Amino acid sequence: QLQASTRQSFQRMASADSHEVLSESIVKGLSDRLCEKRKQAANELEAKVKEVLLCLPSGRDHVHRILNCLQHDFIESHQSVYKKGGLHGFGSVAIALGNEIQHFLQQLLPPVLRTFQDDEARVRYYACEALYNVVKVGQDLVLPYFNLILDGLTKPYADMDAEVKSGAMLVDSLLKEIVTDHGNKFGTADFVLLLADRMKYRNPSVRQLLLSWISTLLPVPEAQMVSYVPQYLEGLFNMLGDQARDVRHNADAVLNDLLKAVKSNSQASALQIISSTAGILVKNCFANDACSRLIALYWLHDFVGIQMNETSADLEPSANSGTEVRLAEIAEGNCGSSKNRLSESWMASLPELVGGTLHCIDDREEEIARMAIDMNSALLDMVQALEEEVPVDPLVDRLIRSMEERESMAVRTACLQWICMLLSHSPAQMLQRSLLHRLFDPIFQTLVLPEEQVVVAALQVLAQIMSGCNPYKDRLEEEDGAGDLFSVVTQRLLQLFAVERRILETRGRLMIRQLCGHLDPRQLYVTVARAIKQEKDRELAQQLVQTFSWILLTATETKSLREELLQTEPLNSLGQATQAPIDGLFLELLEPWFHNPVSALALCLWAQQDDLAYELSYRFPALEPTKDLLNQLDQLVQLLESSMFSRLRLRLLEPSRHPALVKCILALAMILPQAGAFSILRERILVIQSGLLLETRAEKLQSSASGNGLHDANVSGARHMLWWSEGQASSSLPAVSRGPDMASLLGKFDALAAAAAPD
């Protein structure tokens, strides 16, 4: 009774205008609680509107009055029954208007869209029904109000009531048909602004609605949705991290279709999109969501491919004549200038592109890490192919920051690859003093990492720095140390060995071999030898000599050095000056090698300096017989037994020609304790005796054949006494019996040995 009384009072409050405009029966029917009565009244209203438009000269004004009555007296009422009646009336009026609806859309749409916020589900459903009728009749005439409609439609589309949501979906489908058929009338720019803003909504239903619209508009050429990618791309990536699986799946599908559309677009347009979206993609390389990182890398990788295709096309020779080419250049001058600007913009963003790629290169997700590696390789190829100047300083800063932030082997290896490429691509900028100062610390810090692969990459960078400059022109400041850049890097490496002795012991040989493989080994050894000569730390000097000596005599990378040492003229026993040049490799190495007596002895044996080798071995008993010394002597014996020293062993078969060598081997046998190494030398000495017997037998046979056997035998015996006793007269004072060159060398050895002796 109360509701009936309220409804009657409202009917009395309705303006007299309503009854005049709508008629009493229509007002009563639209306010009835029964849906059938309201629909009958709506049908009556539809007929009335048609009649008004046909019969009255001021028919449009009368329709405006009808809509005003429906809005103010029904739709804006506090009673849901009247709201429903008003919505029924709006739908009927829209149907009755037909082609005249374009004059009333501004009056029809806002009241209906506001009703989507009503608390009662049936009111919201009838609002969808009324909106459907308006859109159905209006067709492309409603497109100027598209944003208003779509924005209002987001509310019922996310409605909890199934019927309301179903009604909203029907309206949405109808709108998509209209837009697809009339794409040339669609305002894409305004729509994209609304799209970018509403993408911030987290409601999954709203996001599904927006994604469906992007999918609908992409195939419509007139809409040109691809041109507006930079404005809504970030919103799409944000949806990849949505909690709703369907949203993530559809966002992935839309991004895939969008990338295809970009790639199928014109070259100039694609390059423009690349330039505008690079920052968004890089940002998503750092996203927490794995899918966002992966898809961002896919986009960037394809963008690099587009840029490379453009570069390749520019480099292809033209088949036109000179005049035709010139005319084409003039005609396309503006286009070429635009492409150059795009390339420059792309290069300007290179540091950020590299930073995003490096962030993903050690990702836990295998697919992301693999894609980042491919992306990194593509970027390296692109930079080398493009003619634009590389932003070296910001790129190096980005690489250094990545190495400092991440100790990952993959990240550091990729950074070192970039540094190598930059040294080749832009050597003048990379070899600047200030830039090298920034690079040295992270590179040398990499050398102490446990992973061998990244250490090898760091050594390759150092080798490229050392070989990429003119040692006579490119100088660092005095604070960096004396000498050229080659010497400075070598000094830094030796300083690292001094601080990290463990690195020298465990990885020193690997590092030195790598440098020898990339550089001139002679220059490296001479530089190191001169540095060792000035080294104050005798223990470090001894360890360095031992390491470098082993590589010198065994590694394939130092084969050229061994061949040069074999050409060294021997220091003769009469003390005459050597025939070798004053700057010969042997003399460069010998004095620094004195820091390690066993290494110096090995060097003399290889260079066939037998007299000096014997003199050194003669001094070994005066050295402190430490365990390390005995171990080195054992290693020397093993080295002499290797295939590398087969030439030396063959010389032992001619003891009369090489008496000092034989005495050196005998001295070693006398110094060594009777263990494994001694047994090896004893076997060699037996062979030497066999060689001596063979020589004696050959000379006897020769004497017998000449008929003067006794005399020749005596001569032969005298000869054997000569080779065996040669040097014995001077054995007590070997340093004095030699010439000044030999004496000075041995004096330096004695001085170093005395300094190294314990107090």
WOHUFEN-V308436 format. One record per pair of residues at least 12 apart in sequence whose C-alpha atoms are under 6 Angstrom apart, sorted by the first residue. I is the first residue (numbers start at 1). J is the second residue. Records with the same first field share a line. If there is no record, write none. Layout:
I = J, J
This chain:
18 = 69
26 = 41
29 = 41
30 = 85
31 = 81, 82, 85
38 = 85
42 = 88, 89, 92
46 = 92, 93, 96
50 = 96
70 = 86
74 = 86
84 = 123
87 = 130
91 = 130, 133
94 = 134
112 = 127
113 = 152
125 = 164
128 = 167, 168
132 = 171
154 = 206
156 = 168
158 = 205
183 = 222, 223
184 = 222
188 = 223
196 = 232
199 = 235
230 = 277
237 = 292
241 = 289
275 = 346
281 = 296
282 = 353, 356
285 = 356
294 = 368
301 = 375
351 = 395
357 = 372
358 = 411
360 = 372
361 = 373
362 = 410
399 = 415
409 = 454
413 = 454
420 = 461
443 = 458
466 = 486
471 = 484
516 = 557
517 = 557
529 = 589, 592
532 = 592
533 = 592
542 = 595, 596
545 = 593
546 = 599
565 = 607
566 = 607
570 = 609
575 = 738, 739
594 = 749
601 = 613
610 = 660, 661
611 = 660
614 = 664
634 = 677
653 = 688, 691
656 = 723
659 = 723
